[in-house]
């Protein structure tokens, strides 16, 4: 389970909402909960929805830094 992906997906309204944002099918977003959000999608979401990345819980921040690298 990828904590960053789960936190961001939940903050953006859930799997179906993120699928609509990214113009993809919900099963793809559901898979991100396990494997993590792909780098290009993560960069898009950071720019489009910066508030979803604010005040991340402890442990999630380090995942976010790794994903940004």
Biopython code that builds the backbone (N, CA, C, O; Angstrom):
import numpy as np
from Bio.PDB.StructureBuilder import StructureBuilder

atoms = [
    (1, "UNK", "N", (0.848, -1.183, 0.000)),
    (1, "UNK", "CA", (0.000, 0.000, 0.000)),
    (1, "UNK", "C", (0.891, 1.243, 0.000)),
    (1, "UNK", "O", (1.840, 1.330, 0.778)),
    (2, "UNK", "N", (0.591, 2.174, -0.849)),
    (2, "UNK", "CA", (1.346, 3.414, -0.944)),
    (2, "UNK", "C", (0.584, 4.505, -0.191)),
    (2, "UNK", "O", (-0.500, 4.919, -0.602)),
    (3, "UNK", "N", (1.172, 4.964, 0.921)),
    (3, "UNK", "CA", (0.476, 5.937, 1.767)),
    (3, "UNK", "C", (0.255, 7.268, 1.070)),
    (3, "UNK", "O", (-0.799, 7.885, 1.219)),
    (4, "UNK", "N", (1.246, 7.709, 0.310)),
    (4, "UNK", "CA", (1.091, 8.975, -0.404)),
    (4, "UNK", "C", (-0.074, 8.888, -1.381)),
    (4, "UNK", "O", (-0.928, 9.774, -1.415)),
    (5, "UNK", "N", (-0.110, 7.830, -2.168)),
    (5, "UNK", "CA", (-1.185, 7.660, -3.147)),
    (5, "UNK", "C", (-2.540, 7.618, -2.460)),
    (5, "UNK", "O", (-3.474, 8.292, -2.893)),
    (6, "UNK", "N", (-2.657, 6.840, -1.403)),
    (6, "UNK", "CA", (-3.936, 6.738, -0.702)),
    (6, "UNK", "C", (-4.372, 8.079, -0.136)),
    (6, "UNK", "O", (-5.539, 8.453, -0.247)),
    (7, "UNK", "N", (-3.444, 8.802, 0.469)),
    (7, "UNK", "CA", (-3.775, 10.096, 1.061)),
    (7, "UNK", "C", (-4.231, 11.082, -0.005)),
    (7, "UNK", "O", (-5.259, 11.741, 0.151)),
    (8, "UNK", "N", (-3.475, 11.183, -1.078)),
    (8, "UNK", "CA", (-3.807, 12.140, -2.139)),
    (8, "UNK", "C", (-5.117, 11.762, -2.822)),
    (8, "UNK", "O", (-5.967, 12.623, -3.051)),
    (9, "UNK", "N", (-5.285, 10.500, -3.144)),
    (9, "UNK", "CA", (-6.524, 10.053, -3.796)),
    (9, "UNK", "C", (-7.725, 10.344, -2.905)),
    (9, "UNK", "O", (-8.748, 10.830, -3.385)),
    (10, "UNK", "N", (-7.611, 10.054, -1.624)),
    (10, "UNK", "CA", (-8.716, 10.328, -0.701)),
    (10, "UNK", "C", (-8.993, 11.824, -0.593)),
    (10, "UNK", "O", (-10.152, 12.239, -0.575)),
    (11, "UNK", "N", (-7.945, 12.633, -0.521)),
    (11, "UNK", "CA", (-8.123, 14.085, -0.409)),
    (11, "UNK", "C", (-8.763, 14.685, -1.661)),
    (11, "UNK", "O", (-9.428, 15.718, -1.591)),
    (12, "UNK", "N", (-8.560, 14.040, -2.787)),
    (12, "UNK", "CA", (-9.131, 14.550, -4.040)),
    (12, "UNK", "C", (-10.535, 14.008, -4.316)),
    (12, "UNK", "O", (-11.119, 14.300, -5.359)),
    (13, "UNK", "N", (-11.072, 13.227, -3.393)),
    (13, "UNK", "CA", (-12.452, 12.771, -3.536)),
    (13, "UNK", "C", (-12.621, 11.297, -3.822)),
    (13, "UNK", "O", (-13.743, 10.831, -4.022)),
    (14, "UNK", "N", (-11.522, 10.548, -3.847)),
    (14, "UNK", "CA", (-11.621, 9.106, -4.036)),
    (14, "UNK", "C", (-11.216, 8.658, -5.430)),
    (14, "UNK", "O", (-10.871, 9.459, -6.299)),
    (15, "UNK", "N", (-11.271, 7.363, -5.603)),
    (15, "UNK", "CA", (-10.812, 6.728, -6.835)),
    (15, "UNK", "C", (-11.536, 7.248, -8.071)),
    (15, "UNK", "O", (-10.889, 7.604, -9.056)),
    (16, "UNK", "N", (-12.852, 7.297, -8.040)),
    (16, "UNK", "CA", (-13.616, 7.742, -9.215)),
    (16, "UNK", "C", (-13.346, 9.204, -9.543)),
    (16, "UNK", "O", (-13.252, 9.574, -10.714)),
    (17, "UNK", "N", (-13.222, 10.035, -8.511)),
    (17, "UNK", "CA", (-12.957, 11.458, -8.740)),
    (17, "UNK", "C", (-11.596, 11.668, -9.395)),
    (17, "UNK", "O", (-11.469, 12.470, -10.321)),
    (18, "UNK", "N", (-10.584, 10.954, -8.921)),
    (18, "UNK", "CA", (-9.247, 11.094, -9.502)),
    (18, "UNK", "C", (-9.229, 10.531, -10.920)),
    (18, "UNK", "O", (-8.540, 11.065, -11.789)),
    (19, "UNK", "N", (-9.971, 9.470, -11.158)),
    (19, "UNK", "CA", (-10.062, 8.921, -12.514)),
    (19, "UNK", "C", (-10.640, 9.965, -13.470)),
    (19, "UNK", "O", (-10.165, 10.103, -14.597)),
    (20, "UNK", "N", (-11.653, 10.692, -13.030)),
    (20, "UNK", "CA", (-12.239, 11.744, -13.872)),
    (20, "UNK", "C", (-11.242, 12.871, -14.100)),
    (20, "UNK", "O", (-11.119, 13.382, -15.213)),
    (21, "UNK", "N", (-10.522, 13.262, -13.035)),
    (21, "UNK", "CA", (-9.521, 14.323, -13.150)),
    (21, "UNK", "C", (-8.470, 13.953, -14.196)),
    (21, "UNK", "O", (-8.074, 14.781, -15.015)),
    (22, "UNK", "N", (-8.027, 12.702, -14.154)),
    (22, "UNK", "CA", (-6.947, 12.241, -15.038)),
    (22, "UNK", "C", (-7.453, 11.669, -16.355)),
    (22, "UNK", "O", (-6.658, 11.266, -17.204)),
    (23, "UNK", "N", (-8.769, 11.632, -16.529)),
    (23, "UNK", "CA", (-9.389, 11.109, -17.751)),
    (23, "UNK", "C", (-8.962, 9.667, -18.040)),
    (23, "UNK", "O", (-8.574, 9.318, -19.155)),
    (24, "UNK", "N", (-9.050, 8.842, -16.986)),
    (24, "UNK", "CA", (-8.740, 7.418, -17.100)),
    (24, "UNK", "C", (-9.818, 6.626, -16.373)),
    (24, "UNK", "O", (-10.710, 7.213, -15.760)),
    (25, "UNK", "N", (-9.747, 5.318, -16.435)),
    (25, "UNK", "CA", (-10.743, 4.461, -15.795)),
    (25, "UNK", "C", (-10.392, 4.232, -14.317)),
    (25, "UNK", "O", (-9.214, 4.155, -13.966)),
    (26, "UNK", "N", (-11.410, 4.125, -13.454)),
    (26, "UNK", "CA", (-11.176, 3.935, -12.019)),
    (26, "UNK", "C", (-10.269, 2.756, -11.650)),
    (26, "UNK", "O", (-9.503, 2.881, -10.694)),
    (27, "UNK", "N", (-10.313, 1.619, -12.357)),
    (27, "UNK", "CA", (-9.400, 0.533, -11.959)),
    (27, "UNK", "C", (-7.919, 0.925, -12.038)),
    (27, "UNK", "O", (-7.099, 0.409, -11.279)),
    (28, "UNK", "N", (-7.584, 1.825, -12.946)),
    (28, "UNK", "CA", (-6.199, 2.290, -13.039)),
    (28, "UNK", "C", (-5.810, 3.054, -11.783)),
    (28, "UNK", "O", (-4.731, 2.841, -11.230)),
    (29, "UNK", "N", (-6.685, 3.941, -11.335)),
    (29, "UNK", "CA", (-6.415, 4.715, -10.123)),
    (29, "UNK", "C", (-6.391, 3.791, -8.913)),
    (29, "UNK", "O", (-5.569, 3.964, -8.014)),
    (30, "UNK", "N", (-7.276, 2.829, -8.890)),
    (30, "UNK", "CA", (-7.285, 1.866, -7.779)),
    (30, "UNK", "C", (-5.925, 1.169, -7.669)),
    (30, "UNK", "O", (-5.437, 0.933, -6.565)),
    (31, "UNK", "N", (-5.327, 0.846, -8.792)),
    (31, "UNK", "CA", (-4.013, 0.209, -8.795)),
    (31, "UNK", "C", (-2.932, 1.104, -8.204)),
    (31, "UNK", "O", (-1.964, 0.609, -7.626)),
    (32, "UNK", "N", (-3.088, 2.409, -8.343)),
    (32, "UNK", "CA", (-2.115, 3.340, -7.769)),
    (32, "UNK", "C", (-2.081, 3.254, -6.258)),
    (32, "UNK", "O", (-1.057, 3.547, -5.640)),
    (33, "UNK", "N", (-3.187, 2.857, -5.657)),
    (33, "UNK", "CA", (-3.214, 2.741, -4.194)),
    (33, "UNK", "C", (-2.188, 1.718, -3.710)),
    (33, "UNK", "O", (-1.687, 1.823, -2.590)),
    (34, "UNK", "N", (-1.879, 0.743, -4.538)),
    (34, "UNK", "CA", (-0.872, -0.274, -4.200)),
    (34, "UNK", "C", (0.504, 0.087, -4.753)),
    (34, "UNK", "O", (1.507, -0.021, -4.047)),
    (35, "UNK", "N", (0.553, 0.512, -6.001)),
    (35, "UNK", "CA", (1.839, 0.704, -6.682)),
    (35, "UNK", "C", (2.377, 2.130, -6.620)),
    (35, "UNK", "O", (3.548, 2.365, -6.917)),
    (36, "UNK", "N", (1.532, 3.079, -6.238)),
    (36, "UNK", "CA", (1.927, 4.482, -6.223)),
    (36, "UNK", "C", (1.456, 5.191, -7.482)),
    (36, "UNK", "O", (1.223, 4.566, -8.517)),
    (37, "UNK", "N", (1.322, 6.488, -7.377)),
    (37, "UNK", "CA", (0.883, 7.298, -8.508)),
    (37, "UNK", "C", (2.071, 7.458, -9.463)),
    (37, "UNK", "O", (3.160, 7.832, -9.027)),
    (38, "UNK", "N", (1.880, 7.184, -10.750)),
    (38, "UNK", "CA", (2.979, 7.358, -11.707)),
    (38, "UNK", "C", (3.530, 8.788, -11.662)),
    (38, "UNK", "O", (2.788, 9.745, -11.441)),
    (39, "UNK", "N", (4.834, 8.912, -11.874)),
    (39, "UNK", "CA", (5.520, 10.191, -11.709)),
    (39, "UNK", "C", (4.864, 11.336, -12.487)),
    (39, "UNK", "O", (4.659, 12.415, -11.932)),
    (40, "UNK", "N", (4.538, 11.120, -13.744)),
    (40, "UNK", "CA", (3.936, 12.192, -14.550)),
    (40, "UNK", "C", (2.576, 12.609, -13.988)),
    (40, "UNK", "O", (2.260, 13.798, -13.946)),
    (41, "UNK", "N", (1.782, 11.645, -13.563)),
    (41, "UNK", "CA", (0.465, 11.962, -12.980)),
    (41, "UNK", "C", (0.644, 12.685, -11.649)),
    (41, "UNK", "O", (-0.095, 13.619, -11.336)),
    (42, "UNK", "N", (1.631, 12.246, -10.869)),
    (42, "UNK", "CA", (1.896, 12.871, -9.578)),
    (42, "UNK", "C", (2.297, 14.329, -9.768)),
    (42, "UNK", "O", (1.834, 15.201, -9.032)),
    (43, "UNK", "N", (3.145, 14.597, -10.738)),
    (43, "UNK", "CA", (3.551, 15.973, -11.017)),
    (43, "UNK", "C", (2.349, 16.817, -11.439)),
    (43, "UNK", "O", (2.204, 17.957, -10.998)),
    (44, "UNK", "N", (1.490, 16.261, -12.290)),
    (44, "UNK", "CA", (0.280, 16.968, -12.714)),
    (44, "UNK", "C", (-0.605, 17.291, -11.511)),
    (44, "UNK", "O", (-1.070, 18.421, -11.362)),
    (45, "UNK", "N", (-0.834, 16.296, -10.657)),
    (45, "UNK", "CA", (-1.707, 16.498, -9.499)),
    (45, "UNK", "C", (-1.115, 17.517, -8.529)),
    (45, "UNK", "O", (-1.854, 18.307, -7.941)),
    (46, "UNK", "N", (0.199, 17.512, -8.354)),
    (46, "UNK", "CA", (0.860, 18.493, -7.475)),
    (46, "UNK", "C", (0.622, 19.915, -7.977)),
    (46, "UNK", "O", (0.368, 20.822, -7.185)),
    (47, "UNK", "N", (0.704, 20.106, -9.281)),
    (47, "UNK", "CA", (0.515, 21.441, -9.855)),
    (47, "UNK", "C", (-0.959, 21.835, -9.846)),
    (47, "UNK", "O", (-1.299, 22.962, -9.486)),
    (48, "UNK", "N", (-1.822, 20.923, -10.235)),
    (48, "UNK", "CA", (-3.251, 21.230, -10.355)),
    (48, "UNK", "C", (-3.963, 21.304, -9.005)),
    (48, "UNK", "O", (-4.924, 22.059, -8.851)),
    (49, "UNK", "N", (-3.493, 20.518, -8.021)),
    (49, "UNK", "CA", (-4.174, 20.428, -6.724)),
    (49, "UNK", "C", (-3.164, 20.482, -5.580)),
    (49, "UNK", "O", (-3.034, 19.507, -4.839)),
    (50, "UNK", "N", (-2.448, 21.592, -5.416)),
    (50, "UNK", "CA", (-1.402, 21.657, -4.391)),
    (50, "UNK", "C", (-1.921, 21.456, -2.966)),
    (50, "UNK", "O", (-1.185, 20.971, -2.106)),
    (51, "UNK", "N", (-3.167, 21.820, -2.707)),
    (51, "UNK", "CA", (-3.711, 21.660, -1.353)),
    (51, "UNK", "C", (-3.807, 20.201, -0.939)),
    (51, "UNK", "O", (-3.788, 19.901, 0.255)),
    (52, "UNK", "N", (-3.909, 19.291, -1.894)),
    (52, "UNK", "CA", (-3.975, 17.859, -1.578)),
    (52, "UNK", "C", (-2.656, 17.362, -1.007)),
    (52, "UNK", "O", (-2.606, 16.294, -0.398)),
    (53, "UNK", "N", (-1.587, 18.131, -1.199)),
    (53, "UNK", "CA", (-0.264, 17.729, -0.738)),
    (53, "UNK", "C", (0.181, 18.494, 0.503)),
    (53, "UNK", "O", (1.285, 18.275, 1.001)),
    (54, "UNK", "N", (-0.667, 19.387, 1.006)),
    (54, "UNK", "CA", (-0.327, 20.164, 2.196)),
    (54, "UNK", "C", (-0.533, 19.336, 3.455)),
    (54, "UNK", "O", (-1.433, 18.499, 3.525)),
    (55, "UNK", "N", (0.318, 19.582, 4.450)),
    (55, "UNK", "CA", (0.193, 18.960, 5.774)),
    (55, "UNK", "C", (0.031, 17.446, 5.696)),
    (55, "UNK", "O", (-0.881, 16.882, 6.301)),
    (56, "UNK", "N", (0.906, 16.799, 4.961)),
    (56, "UNK", "CA", (0.851, 15.338, 4.865)),
    (56, "UNK", "C", (1.224, 14.720, 6.207)),
    (56, "UNK", "O", (2.097, 15.242, 6.899)),
    (57, "UNK", "N", (0.583, 13.626, 6.585)),
    (57, "UNK", "CA", (0.892, 12.964, 7.853)),
    (57, "UNK", "C", (2.342, 12.479, 7.885)),
    (57, "UNK", "O", (2.945, 12.266, 6.833)),
    (58, "UNK", "N", (2.909, 12.301, 9.092)),
    (58, "UNK", "CA", (4.272, 11.782, 9.201)),
    (58, "UNK", "C", (4.406, 10.453, 8.455)),
    (58, "UNK", "O", (3.508, 9.612, 8.494)),
    (59, "UNK", "N", (5.524, 10.281, 7.785)),
    (59, "UNK", "CA", (5.755, 9.058, 7.021)),
    (59, "UNK", "C", (5.335, 9.197, 5.572)),
    (59, "UNK", "O", (5.957, 8.616, 4.683)),
    (60, "UNK", "N", (4.295, 9.958, 5.331)),
    (60, "UNK", "CA", (3.828, 10.174, 3.962)),
    (60, "UNK", "C", (4.733, 11.192, 3.279)),
    (60, "UNK", "O", (4.962, 11.112, 2.072)),
    (61, "UNK", "N", (5.245, 12.143, 4.043)),
    (61, "UNK", "CA", (6.104, 13.174, 3.474)),
    (61, "UNK", "C", (7.349, 12.576, 2.842)),
    (61, "UNK", "O", (7.766, 13.010, 1.768)),
    (62, "UNK", "N", (7.943, 11.595, 3.487)),
    (62, "UNK", "CA", (9.151, 10.994, 2.923)),
    (62, "UNK", "C", (8.830, 10.276, 1.615)),
    (62, "UNK", "O", (9.652, 10.257, 0.699)),
    (63, "UNK", "N", (7.651, 9.691, 1.526)),
    (63, "UNK", "CA", (7.225, 9.056, 0.276)),
    (63, "UNK", "C", (7.072, 10.104, -0.816)),
    (63, "UNK", "O", (7.416, 9.862, -1.972)),
    (64, "UNK", "N", (6.558, 11.261, -0.447)),
    (64, "UNK", "CA", (6.365, 12.335, -1.414)),
    (64, "UNK", "C", (7.705, 12.836, -1.931)),
    (64, "UNK", "O", (7.842, 13.120, -3.121)),
    (65, "UNK", "N", (8.689, 12.948, -1.055)),
    (65, "UNK", "CA", (10.011, 13.404, -1.466)),
    (65, "UNK", "C", (10.658, 12.395, -2.403)),
    (65, "UNK", "O", (11.302, 12.780, -3.379)),
    (66, "UNK", "N", (10.495, 11.114, -2.117)),
    (66, "UNK", "CA", (11.064, 10.071, -2.967)),
    (66, "UNK", "C", (10.416, 10.105, -4.344)),
    (66, "UNK", "O", (11.091, 9.912, -5.355)),
    (67, "UNK", "N", (9.131, 10.345, -4.385)),
    (67, "UNK", "CA", (8.412, 10.369, -5.658)),
    (67, "UNK", "C", (8.819, 11.577, -6.494)),
    (67, "UNK", "O", (8.826, 11.514, -7.723)),
    (68, "UNK", "N", (9.156, 12.671, -5.827)),
    (68, "UNK", "CA", (9.534, 13.884, -6.541)),
    (68, "UNK", "C", (10.952, 13.803, -7.091)),
    (68, "UNK", "O", (11.299, 14.532, -8.020)),
    (69, "UNK", "N", (11.762, 12.935, -6.534)),
    (69, "UNK", "CA", (13.175, 12.835, -6.954)),
    (69, "UNK", "C", (13.326, 12.139, -8.288)),
    (69, "UNK", "O", (14.445, 11.977, -8.776)),
]
sb = StructureBuilder()
sb.init_structure("model")
sb.init_model(0)
sb.init_chain("A")
sb.init_seg("    ")
for serial, (resi, resn, name, xyz) in enumerate(atoms, 1):
    if name == "N":
        sb.init_residue(resn, " ", resi, " ")
    sb.init_atom(name, np.array(xyz, "f"), 0.0, 1.0, " ", f" {name:<3s}", serial, name[0])
structure = sb.get_structure()
